[in-house]
Amino acid sequence: MAAAEPKPPAGTAAARRLARGCWSAFWDYETPKVIVVKNRRLGIVYRAVQLLILLYFVWYVFIVQKSYQDSETGPESSVITKVKGITSSEHKVWDVEEYVKPPESMRVNNATCDSDEDCVAGQLDMLGNGLRTGRCVPYYHGSSKTCEVSGWCPVEDGASVSQFLGKMAPNFTILIKNSIHYPKFQFSKGNIESRKDGYLKHCTFHEVSDLYCPIFKLGYIVEQAGENFTQLAHAGGVIGVIINWDCDLDLSASKCNPKYSFRRLDPKHVPASSGYNFRFAKYYKINGSTTRTLIKAYGIRIDVIVHGQAGKFSLIPTIINLATALTSIGVGSFLCDWILLTFMNKNKVYSHKKFDKVCTPGPSSGSWPVTLALVLGQAPPPPYPCSADPGQAGRPQGEGQSQAWAVPPAWPCPTSALSEQMVGAPRRGAGPGLGASEPSPQDCTLTDARGLAQL
């Protein structure tokens, strides 16, 4: 007597069945099934979503953002400035060479003293005004005493004279020459109009009539930045001149024009970092002694900032954005399917109609030409083994037709996992009062070859 073969564990068999099912499902082909749902509200939602997506891509993506163009940001740029103008103080006339520059006191820590013992000879304070000599001497004014230093006399705040030179400064002119280059498109342009009639000698900038005359009055720049010139001149400040070159190179070069904007760059409400000043000195000799005049100037610093972007039509970004737009339109179908299968009253019926599984014809025809003829609807269909009622499968149709067997109506193949779990979905029965039993997957074949051809 042969020994019984051991059966594999139940878990192993279940894992094999799962693996076979996954492998078989991997080779399935899924195709959308078109179902027309006569529901006005759902149709309005569907068309509204499509319209919004279409407007977004047509208006914003293609018209505003110009996504059909290849673009380049950050042009190569050069800036040259030149200041012209004169002003006067109480005893002197100041021209450009005077006021345009690149850019021990009581306030020094431990500078006050009562005697020479409080001053260490040779001590150097990096925030002071020179090298200490070790002597305690009276200050320039008042009864205070400070340590004497070896340095330029007088110190900065010892005998300083304040002179305001801003009376005529608003009429100073600043020439800002700027040129840009976009290497990707080999495009270059400048902000000065090339004319030979002496145009730049008598023009000043105007946004409409003299756009290519970059000669700005200092008062105009401060005004456009929203500042008061007198207050700014006393404490100093930093003004930014921003030149923007946004060019659509699909148009002519004359349409590529600079746009100017102005704003204050230093934080005027923060005393520690607001304002602008610098120091410079002038040296000369009096009776053989070297003398200097130290000037601490509070002024207006002009920073020129250039940026821009150029774009030109390119086929690659056009195709990419068109494909994105066409794909995004499908969001409307996805949203409406979700509403249809989740929130509609007859969602189970819609789910049963939407999800279906179609089996290919079995190899019972004997050869591939017969199968092809069945698919094309050129041969009579074979008997359908899936019956609606197993008890009627072998029952004759009538007395005079003892050799003819009834062929039950076509039964759909088992639906997907979602449809098989639907409760209350309509089923076609074999007869009145009889419930339909689902056929097993191995018994399911196609009854009507013409139906497969239509699918």
Secondary structure as GFF3:
##gff-version 3
##sequence-region A 1 455
A	DSSP	alpha_helix	10	26	.	.	.	ID=ss1
A	DSSP	alpha_helix	40	55	.	.	.	ID=ss2
A	DSSP	pi_helix	56	64	.	.	.	ID=ss3
A	DSSP	beta_strand	69	73	.	.	.	ID=ss4
A	DSSP	beta_strand	76	84	.	.	.	ID=ss5
A	DSSP	beta_strand	87	88	.	.	.	ID=ss6
A	DSSP	beta_strand	93	94	.	.	.	ID=ss7
A	DSSP	alpha_helix	96	99	.	.	.	ID=ss8
A	DSSP	three_ten_helix	116	118	.	.	.	ID=ss9
A	DSSP	beta_strand	131	138	.	.	.	ID=ss10
A	DSSP	beta_strand	145	150	.	.	.	ID=ss11
A	DSSP	three_ten_helix	169	171	.	.	.	ID=ss12
A	DSSP	beta_strand	173	182	.	.	.	ID=ss13
A	DSSP	beta_strand	187	190	.	.	.	ID=ss14
A	DSSP	three_ten_helix	199	201	.	.	.	ID=ss15
A	DSSP	beta_strand	215	217	.	.	.	ID=ss16
A	DSSP	alpha_helix	218	224	.	.	.	ID=ss17
A	DSSP	alpha_helix	229	235	.	.	.	ID=ss18
A	DSSP	beta_strand	237	248	.	.	.	ID=ss19
A	DSSP	three_ten_helix	253	255	.	.	.	ID=ss20
A	DSSP	beta_strand	259	264	.	.	.	ID=ss21
A	DSSP	beta_strand	277	286	.	.	.	ID=ss22
A	DSSP	beta_strand	289	298	.	.	.	ID=ss23
A	DSSP	beta_strand	300	313	.	.	.	ID=ss24
A	DSSP	alpha_helix	315	328	.	.	.	ID=ss25
A	DSSP	alpha_helix	330	342	.	.	.	ID=ss26
A	DSSP	alpha_helix	347	354	.	.	.	ID=ss27
A	DSSP	three_ten_helix	363	365	.	.	.	ID=ss28
A	DSSP	alpha_helix	368	375	.	.	.	ID=ss29
A	DSSP	three_ten_helix	390	392	.	.	.	ID=ss30
A	DSSP	alpha_helix	417	420	.	.	.	ID=ss31
A	DSSP	three_ten_helix	441	443	.	.	.	ID=ss32
A	DSSP	alpha_helix	449	454	.	.	.	ID=ss33
###
